[in-house]
Amino acid sequence: MPNEYVRISKPEQIYGQKNLLLAQLNLLTSLKYYHSFRELRKRELMLKIELKKKVEEAQQSLSLLDALLPKIARKSIPAEKIAAPEPEKKLSLIQEIEALRQKIQSLS
């Protein structure tokens, strides 16, 4: 099979080179963002490990504090002795309207 050559005009050549350079630029920019992302992920992982250690230290401190504090004996109060506040009686809509009319009449 014989080789075939195609002549490219000057504007087509410039257009192709420009697109190739833009593709390389986009690839390098993406690579830069990827490296930055990798560094941030490493830092995030280190911070998570550090946070986990701090939380464990705080839990140990709280358990030590709980062991050192004096214990209080609590008496359980039966539910019957606890006085629950009585709910306000809700007036029906008609009763509220009548009450408002009476107040208006007393003002007149």
Secondary structure as a PSIPRED ss2 file (coil, helix, strand):
# PSIPRED VFORMAT (PSIPRED V4.0)

   1 M C   1.000  0.000  0.000
   2 P C   1.000  0.000  0.000
   3 N C   1.000  0.000  0.000
   4 E C   1.000  0.000  0.000
   5 Y C   1.000  0.000  0.000
   6 V C   1.000  0.000  0.000
   7 R C   1.000  0.000  0.000
   8 I C   1.000  0.000  0.000
   9 S C   1.000  0.000  0.000
  10 K H   0.000  1.000  0.000
  11 P H   0.000  1.000  0.000
  12 E H   0.000  1.000  0.000
  13 Q H   0.000  1.000  0.000
  14 I H   0.000  1.000  0.000
  15 Y H   0.000  1.000  0.000
  16 G H   0.000  1.000  0.000
  17 Q H   0.000  1.000  0.000
  18 K H   0.000  1.000  0.000
  19 N H   0.000  1.000  0.000
  20 L H   0.000  1.000  0.000
  21 L H   0.000  1.000  0.000
  22 L H   0.000  1.000  0.000
  23 A H   0.000  1.000  0.000
  24 Q H   0.000  1.000  0.000
  25 L H   0.000  1.000  0.000
  26 N H   0.000  1.000  0.000
  27 L H   0.000  1.000  0.000
  28 L H   0.000  1.000  0.000
  29 T H   0.000  1.000  0.000
  30 S H   0.000  1.000  0.000
  31 L H   0.000  1.000  0.000
  32 K H   0.000  1.000  0.000
  33 Y H   0.000  1.000  0.000
  34 Y H   0.000  1.000  0.000
  35 H H   0.000  1.000  0.000
  36 S H   0.000  1.000  0.000
  37 F H   0.000  1.000  0.000
  38 R H   0.000  1.000  0.000
  39 E H   0.000  1.000  0.000
  40 L H   0.000  1.000  0.000
  41 R H   0.000  1.000  0.000
  42 K H   0.000  1.000  0.000
  43 R H   0.000  1.000  0.000
  44 E H   0.000  1.000  0.000
  45 L H   0.000  1.000  0.000
  46 M H   0.000  1.000  0.000
  47 L H   0.000  1.000  0.000
  48 K H   0.000  1.000  0.000
  49 I H   0.000  1.000  0.000
  50 E H   0.000  1.000  0.000
  51 L H   0.000  1.000  0.000
  52 K H   0.000  1.000  0.000
  53 K H   0.000  1.000  0.000
  54 K H   0.000  1.000  0.000
  55 V H   0.000  1.000  0.000
  56 E H   0.000  1.000  0.000
  57 E H   0.000  1.000  0.000
  58 A H   0.000  1.000  0.000
  59 Q H   0.000  1.000  0.000
  60 Q H   0.000  1.000  0.000
  61 S H   0.000  1.000  0.000
  62 L H   0.000  1.000  0.000
  63 S H   0.000  1.000  0.000
  64 L H   0.000  1.000  0.000
  65 L H   0.000  1.000  0.000
  66 D H   0.000  1.000  0.000
  67 A H   0.000  1.000  0.000
  68 L H   0.000  1.000  0.000
  69 L C   1.000  0.000  0.000
  70 P C   1.000  0.000  0.000
  71 K C   1.000  0.000  0.000
  72 I C   1.000  0.000  0.000
  73 A C   1.000  0.000  0.000
  74 R C   1.000  0.000  0.000
  75 K C   1.000  0.000  0.000
  76 S C   1.000  0.000  0.000
  77 I C   1.000  0.000  0.000
  78 P C   1.000  0.000  0.000
  79 A C   1.000  0.000  0.000
  80 E C   1.000  0.000  0.000
  81 K C   1.000  0.000  0.000
  82 I C   1.000  0.000  0.000
  83 A C   1.000  0.000  0.000
  84 A C   1.000  0.000  0.000
  85 P C   1.000  0.000  0.000
  86 E C   1.000  0.000  0.000
  87 P C   1.000  0.000  0.000
  88 E C   1.000  0.000  0.000
  89 K C   1.000  0.000  0.000
  90 K C   1.000  0.000  0.000
  91 L C   1.000  0.000  0.000
  92 S C   1.000  0.000  0.000
  93 L H   0.000  1.000  0.000
  94 I H   0.000  1.000  0.000
  95 Q H   0.000  1.000  0.000
  96 E H   0.000  1.000  0.000
  97 I H   0.000  1.000  0.000
  98 E H   0.000  1.000  0.000
  99 A H   0.000  1.000  0.000
 100 L H   0.000  1.000  0.000
 101 R H   0.000  1.000  0.000
 102 Q H   0.000  1.000  0.000
 103 K H   0.000  1.000  0.000
 104 I H   0.000  1.000  0.000
 105 Q H   0.000  1.000  0.000
 106 S H   0.000  1.000  0.000
 107 L H   0.000  1.000  0.000
 108 S C   1.000  0.000  0.000
